[in-house]
Amino acid sequence: MKILIADDHRLVIEAVKAKLSELEPGIEFVLAMSVDELLAGANDDLDLAVIDLNMPGADGQAHIDEIRRRHPAVPVIVLSGYEDPAIMRSALERGVLGFIPKAYSPEVMLSAVRLVLAGGVYVPPMMLTALPPGIVAGVAPQGGGGEVLTRGGGGAGQTLEHLRSVLTERQVEVLQLLSQGKPNKLIGRSLGISEGTVKIHLAAIFRALNVRNRTEAVVAAQALTEAQQA
């Protein structure tokens, strides 16, 4: 396994490197302490890139965009001191597969990395708790009452009750596993269905949630699940 760690603090790099070494023996690490070193060290052979947002040469999240453009197949996780849900959402919408605040424990970081390496998406809990109950990330309530969900750019409002009525029992089960960040293969294995069937169910779920991609669906599914459990 080959992992890139990009951060402008040597102590952070060494701590992350030590913890990720627990994934498996013989991991090769590529280290970068600036955007120039990040771009020079990144390549398509990487199994994972763990990147800080605030480092020398960074212009907002432009370095994340550049890595995604140059190496679209490389999974990217942001490890950052920022805890602003808007920044987290912006990173996830760029195709990042996880956002880990540096305030989190090393064990949480390791679990998040394992999830991403298994094909899942890690969404920090604080991104959900910062939202009003029952409201999906990036979505504003419409009208005066009920749990109304509608994508920020428009589209028909959807109540939780409506979503329950348009999804089949199997799709609800897929949605629950999706909310846990499980990849398609594990969802299929858990439910005894093929990965292709999972994708068909996900397409229906995406339409019902009015989201554009898996990352948005994970955020929406987690928010809906928490609202249903409240």
Secondary structure, 3 states (H helix, E strand, C coil): CEEEEECCCHHHHHHHHHHHCCCCCCCEEEEECCHHHHHHHCCCCCCEEEECCCCCCCCCCHHHHHHHHHCCCCCEEEEECCCCHHHHHHHHHCCCCEEEECCCCHHHHHHHHHHHHCCCCECCHHHHHCCCCCCCCCECCCCCCCCEECECCCCCCEEHHHHHHHCCHHHHHHHHHHHCCCCHHHHHHHHCCCHHHHHHHHHHHHHHHCCCCHHHHHHHHHHHHHHHHC
